[in-house]
Amino acid sequence: MRSFITRVADDMASLYRELADVYAENHRVKAALAAWQSEQTPAPDHGAHRRLR
């Protein structure tokens, strides 16, 4: 019984490490996407919304 509990604990620890890796990769992907999106967005044209007189 003790060896089974040890195996389950080891498996759970391994899964938690993998989950932490997935969260870290997710953060890296989101940061890269945000950076790419900000590079693709054109600079605002502040004079475009003025009324012509």
N, CA, C and O atoms as a DFTB+ gen file, in Angstrom:
212 C
 N C O
     1  1       0.824      -1.192       0.000
     2  2       0.000       0.000       0.000
     3  2       0.873       1.263       0.000
     4  3       0.569       2.239      -0.686
     5  1       1.948       1.227       0.771
     6  2       2.827       2.386       0.856
     7  2       3.461       2.706      -0.499
     8  3       3.599       3.879      -0.849
     9  1       3.842       1.700      -1.253
    10  2       4.464       1.942      -2.563
    11  2       3.444       2.545      -3.537
    12  3       3.798       3.377      -4.372
    13  1       2.192       2.127      -3.429
    14  2       1.160       2.695      -4.283
    15  2       0.973       4.181      -3.984
    16  3       0.885       4.992      -4.907
    17  1       0.912       4.539      -2.719
    18  2       0.748       5.941      -2.329
    19  2       1.956       6.751      -2.788
    20  3       1.804       7.887      -3.237
    21  1       3.133       6.188      -2.680
    22  2       4.339       6.870      -3.144
    23  2       4.281       7.107      -4.652
    24  3       4.632       8.191      -5.121
    25  1       3.842       6.105      -5.417
    26  2       3.717       6.263      -6.871
    27  2       2.690       7.327      -7.226
    28  3       2.917       8.140      -8.123
    29  1       1.563       7.325      -6.525
    30  2       0.530       8.329      -6.784
    31  2       1.069       9.726      -6.467
    32  3       0.848      10.663      -7.234
    33  1       1.762       9.869      -5.362
    34  2       2.338      11.163      -4.994
    35  2       3.361      11.618      -6.031
    36  3       3.394      12.794      -6.394
    37  1       4.190      10.703      -6.505
    38  2       5.177      11.044      -7.537
    39  2       4.487      11.459      -8.840
    40  3       4.902      12.419      -9.489
    41  1       3.443      10.738      -9.214
    42  2       2.693      11.087     -10.425
    43  2       2.053      12.465     -10.294
    44  3       2.085      13.259     -11.234
    45  1       1.484      12.744      -9.149
    46  2       0.856      14.044      -8.937
    47  2       1.890      15.165      -8.971
    48  3       1.642      16.226      -9.545
    49  1       3.038      14.931      -8.362
    50  2       4.100      15.944      -8.390
    51  2       4.546      16.205      -9.822
    52  3       4.770      17.352     -10.209
    53  1       4.671      15.151     -10.601
    54  2       5.061      15.294     -12.001
    55  2       4.007      16.085     -12.776
    56  3       4.349      16.958     -13.574
    57  1       2.744      15.789     -12.547
    58  2       1.673      16.507     -13.229
    59  2       1.655      17.983     -12.846
    60  3       1.423      18.843     -13.697
    61  1       1.897      18.278     -11.584
    62  2       1.926      19.679     -11.164
    63  2       3.109      20.425     -11.800
    64  3       2.987      21.604     -12.133
    65  1       4.243      19.748     -11.967
    66  2       5.374      20.372     -12.659
    67  2       5.025      20.639     -14.120
    68  3       5.327      21.711     -14.644
    69  1       4.398      19.679     -14.772
    70  2       3.989      19.863     -16.165
    71  2       2.968      20.989     -16.287
    72  3       3.022      21.774     -17.233
    73  1       2.046      21.073     -15.346
    74  2       1.044      22.130     -15.361
    75  2       1.700      23.498     -15.213
    76  3       1.307      24.450     -15.887
    77  1       2.684      23.603     -14.346
    78  2       3.415      24.858     -14.183
    79  2       4.125      25.229     -15.485
    80  3       4.161      26.402     -15.857
    81  1       4.684      24.249     -16.172
    82  2       5.328      24.506     -17.472
    83  2       4.317      25.011     -18.498
    84  3       4.609      25.923     -19.271
    85  1       3.135      24.417     -18.500
    86  2       2.084      24.838     -19.434
    87  2       1.657      26.274     -19.137
    88  3       1.478      27.069     -20.060
    89  1       1.492      26.612     -17.859
    90  2       1.122      27.984     -17.501
    91  2       2.211      28.971     -17.930
    92  3       1.903      30.056     -18.423
    93  1       3.458      28.608     -17.748
    94  2       4.564      29.486     -18.148
    95  2       4.579      29.666     -19.668
    96  3       4.760      30.782     -20.155
    97  1       4.392      28.593     -20.410
    98  2       4.351      28.687     -21.871
    99  2       3.157      29.527     -22.319
   100  3       3.274      30.325     -23.249
   101  1       2.033      29.354     -21.675
   102  2       0.851      30.145     -21.992
   103  2       1.135      31.637     -21.797
   104  3       0.743      32.466     -22.617
   105  1       1.813      31.959     -20.715
   106  2       2.162      33.355     -20.455
   107  2       3.095      33.889     -21.543
   108  3       2.911      35.009     -22.020
   109  1       4.085      33.103     -21.934
   110  2       5.019      33.528     -22.990
   111  2       4.293      33.751     -24.313
   112  3       4.570      34.722     -25.018
   113  1       3.367      32.856     -24.654
   114  2       2.629      32.980     -25.911
   115  2       1.745      34.228     -25.879
   116  3       1.686      34.971     -26.858
   117  1       1.062      34.459     -24.761
   118  2       0.206      35.641     -24.659
   119  2       1.024      36.926     -24.749
   120  3       0.602      37.886     -25.393
   121  1       2.177      36.950     -24.115
   122  2       3.037      38.140     -24.168
   123  2       3.544      38.372     -25.595
   124  3       3.584      39.511     -26.059
   125  1       3.927      37.309     -26.284
   126  2       4.396      37.442     -27.657
   127  2       3.266      37.912     -28.572
   128  3       3.487      38.742     -29.454
   129  1       2.070      37.393     -28.367
   130  2       0.930      37.811     -29.174
   131  2       0.610      39.285     -28.925
   132  3       0.357      40.028     -29.874
   133  1       0.617      39.708     -27.683
   134  2       0.350      41.110     -27.368
   135  2       1.393      42.023     -27.995
   136  3       1.055      43.085     -28.518
   137  1       2.657      41.619     -27.948
   138  2       3.719      42.414     -28.554
   139  2       3.532      42.487     -30.066
   140  3       3.669      43.557     -30.659
   141  1       3.224      41.365     -30.685
   142  2       3.009      41.344     -32.127
   143  2       1.820      42.222     -32.509
   144  3       1.886      42.973     -33.482
   145  1       0.726      42.125     -31.737
   146  2      -0.455      42.926     -32.046
   147  2      -0.147      44.416     -31.926
   148  3      -0.601      45.210     -32.750
   149  1       0.614      44.795     -30.917
   150  2       0.926      46.217     -30.767
   151  2       1.833      46.704     -31.903
   152  3       1.774      47.874     -32.281
   153  1       2.660      45.827     -32.444
   154  2       3.489      46.194     -33.589
   155  2       2.648      46.354     -34.854
   156  3       3.002      47.141     -35.732
   157  1       1.551      45.624     -34.958
   158  2       0.716      45.652     -36.153
   159  2      -0.293      46.797     -36.137
   160  3      -0.835      47.145     -37.186
   161  1      -0.551      47.378     -34.995
   162  2      -1.532      48.448     -34.873
   163  2      -0.923      49.745     -35.376
   164  3       0.151      50.143     -34.926
   165  1      -1.604      50.408     -36.308
   166  2      -1.058      51.674     -36.804
   167  2      -1.126      52.759     -35.731
   168  3      -1.984      52.735     -34.849
   169  1      -0.206      53.700     -35.832
   170  2      -0.190      54.816     -34.883
   171  2      -1.462      55.639     -35.087
   172  3      -1.916      55.797     -36.220
   173  1      -2.039      56.162     -34.011
   174  2      -3.265      56.948     -34.155
   175  2      -3.009      58.246     -34.902
   176  3      -1.977      58.893     -34.725
   177  1      -3.960      58.608     -35.733
   178  2      -3.898      59.865     -36.474
   179  2      -4.809      60.852     -35.751
   180  3      -6.021      60.867     -35.970
   181  1      -4.228      61.658     -34.909
   182  2      -5.013      62.538     -34.040
   183  2      -5.743      63.624     -34.828
   184  3      -6.726      64.169     -34.326
   185  1      -5.313      63.952     -36.013
   186  2      -5.963      64.985     -36.798
   187  2      -7.100      64.455     -37.658
   188  3      -7.822      65.257     -38.250
   189  1      -7.291      63.177     -37.754
   190  2      -8.279      62.591     -38.652
   191  2      -9.706      62.832     -38.178
   192  3     -10.628      62.786     -38.994
   193  1      -9.920      63.082     -36.911
   194  2     -11.273      63.208     -36.392
   195  2     -11.720      64.664     -36.229
   196  3     -12.799      64.926     -35.697
   197  1     -10.912      65.587     -36.675
   198  2     -11.296      66.998     -36.576
   199  2     -12.284      67.350     -37.671
   200  3     -12.246      66.805     -38.774
   201  1     -13.164      68.273     -37.337
   202  2     -14.117      68.749     -38.348
   203  2     -13.424      69.704     -39.308
   204  3     -12.588      70.524     -38.926
   205  1     -13.798      69.566     -40.536
   206  2     -13.291      70.510     -41.543
   207  2     -14.172      71.746     -41.519
   208  3     -15.396      71.629     -41.447
   209  1     -13.576      72.924     -41.578
   210  2     -14.368      74.165     -41.558
   211  2     -14.319      74.842     -42.876
   212  3     -14.925      75.899     -43.050
